[in-house]
């Protein structure tokens, strides 16, 4: 009996299309979706969805692989550019820190000279210290 039923169902299943059409039926405020045409109300035939990724054509797969490889090369190129820009920025920042440290040291030495200066050389030492402080402020602040 089951075998006879299977023989009767199998031809029906084989006759079904690979992708059934979907209908959107609107009647009043209600919307329903069905594989059968609408009995009443407004009917909209929905487009069939694309084939799943596993059933894509080899040409599509090759194109997608080529596009993926191209995008990956572009990303690696951008990453390399960013790494070079970061390295340049780091070198410039290190140079600036070194220059500021030198200016700070020169300012401290000038202040020491002011403290140790004799009465006649004190004014010149103060001028030198003020200028060192100004140089440091301009380049490092």
C-alpha positions as CSV (number, residue, x, y, z in Angstrom):
1,X,0.0,0.0,0.0
2,X,2.8,2.5,1.0
3,X,4.7,1.5,-2.2
4,X,1.6,2.2,-4.3
5,X,1.2,5.6,-2.6
6,X,4.9,6.5,-3.2
7,X,4.4,5.6,-6.9
8,X,1.5,8.0,-7.1
9,X,3.2,10.9,-5.2
10,X,6.5,10.7,-7.0
11,X,5.1,11.8,-10.4
12,X,3.3,14.7,-8.7
13,X,6.5,15.9,-7.0
14,X,8.5,15.6,-10.3
15,X,5.9,17.7,-12.0
16,X,6.4,20.6,-9.6
17,X,8.5,23.4,-10.9
18,X,12.0,24.0,-9.4
19,X,11.0,27.4,-8.2
20,X,7.3,28.1,-7.5
21,X,5.9,31.5,-8.1
22,X,4.8,33.5,-5.1
23,X,1.7,35.7,-5.0
24,X,1.1,38.5,-2.6
25,X,-2.6,38.9,-2.1
26,X,-4.1,42.1,-0.5
27,X,-7.7,42.2,0.5
28,X,-8.8,45.1,2.6
29,X,-6.2,45.6,5.4
30,X,-5.0,42.0,5.2
31,X,-2.0,40.8,3.2
32,X,-1.2,37.1,2.6
33,X,1.4,35.2,0.6
34,X,0.7,32.1,-1.3
35,X,1.9,29.8,-4.1
36,X,-1.5,29.8,-5.6
37,X,-3.1,32.8,-7.4
38,X,-5.4,35.0,-5.3
39,X,-9.1,34.2,-5.1
40,X,-10.1,37.7,-4.4
41,X,-8.5,41.1,-3.7
42,X,-5.4,42.6,-5.4
43,X,-2.7,40.2,-6.6
44,X,1.0,40.8,-7.1
45,X,3.4,38.3,-8.5
46,X,6.6,38.3,-6.5
47,X,9.9,37.7,-8.4
48,X,11.6,34.4,-7.8
49,X,14.7,34.6,-5.6
50,X,18.2,34.1,-7.0
51,X,19.7,30.6,-6.9
52,X,21.5,29.8,-3.7
53,X,25.2,30.3,-3.6
54,X,25.9,26.6,-4.0
55,X,24.1,26.5,-7.3
56,X,25.9,29.4,-8.9
57,X,27.4,29.1,-12.4
58,X,31.2,28.5,-12.6
59,X,31.6,31.8,-14.5
60,X,29.9,33.7,-11.7
61,X,32.1,31.9,-9.2
62,X,35.3,32.7,-11.2
63,X,34.2,36.4,-11.5
64,X,33.5,36.6,-7.7
65,X,36.9,35.0,-6.9
66,X,38.7,37.5,-9.2
67,X,36.8,40.4,-7.6
68,X,37.6,39.1,-4.1
69,X,41.3,38.8,-5.0
70,X,41.3,42.3,-6.4
71,X,39.6,43.8,-3.3
72,X,42.1,42.0,-1.1
73,X,45.1,43.3,-3.0
74,X,43.6,46.9,-2.8
75,X,43.1,46.4,1.0
76,X,46.7,45.2,1.4
77,X,47.9,48.2,-0.6
78,X,46.0,50.6,1.6
79,X,47.2,48.9,4.7
80,X,50.8,49.2,3.5
81,X,50.3,52.9,2.7
82,X,48.8,53.4,6.1
83,X,51.8,51.6,7.8
84,X,54.2,53.8,5.9
85,X,52.3,57.0,6.8
86,X,52.3,55.8,10.5
87,X,56.0,55.1,10.5
88,X,56.7,58.6,9.0
89,X,54.5,60.2,11.6
90,X,56.3,58.3,14.4
91,X,59.7,59.4,13.1
92,X,58.6,63.0,12.8
93,X,57.2,62.9,16.4
94,X,60.4,61.4,17.7
95,X,62.4,64.2,16.0
96,X,60.2,66.8,17.5
97,X,60.5,65.3,21.0
98,X,64.3,65.2,20.6
99,X,64.4,68.9,19.4
100,X,62.1,70.0,22.3
101,X,64.3,68.1,24.8
102,X,67.4,69.9,23.4
103,X,65.6,73.3,23.7
104,X,64.5,72.5,27.2
105,X,68.0,71.6,28.2
106,X,69.3,74.8,26.6
107,X,66.7,76.8,28.6
108,X,67.7,75.1,31.9
109,X,71.4,75.8,31.2
110,X,70.6,79.5,30.5
111,X,68.7,79.7,33.8
112,X,71.7,78.2,35.5
113,X,73.9,80.8,33.9
114,X,71.7,83.6,35.2
115,X,72.0,82.2,38.8
116,X,75.8,82.0,38.5
117,X,76.3,85.3,36.6
118,X,78.2,88.1,38.2
119,X,76.6,91.5,38.6
120,X,77.9,92.8,35.2
121,X,77.0,89.7,33.2
122,X,73.6,89.0,34.8
123,X,71.6,91.2,32.4
124,X,73.1,89.4,29.4
125,X,72.4,86.0,31.0
126,X,68.8,86.9,31.7
127,X,68.3,88.0,28.0
128,X,69.9,84.7,26.9
129,X,67.6,82.7,29.2
130,X,64.5,84.6,28.1
131,X,65.3,83.9,24.4
132,X,65.9,80.2,25.1
133,X,62.5,80.1,26.9
134,X,60.8,81.8,23.9
135,X,62.5,79.4,21.4
136,X,61.3,76.4,23.5
137,X,57.7,77.9,23.8
138,X,57.5,78.5,20.0
139,X,58.7,75.1,18.9
140,X,57.3,72.9,21.6
141,X,54.0,74.2,22.9
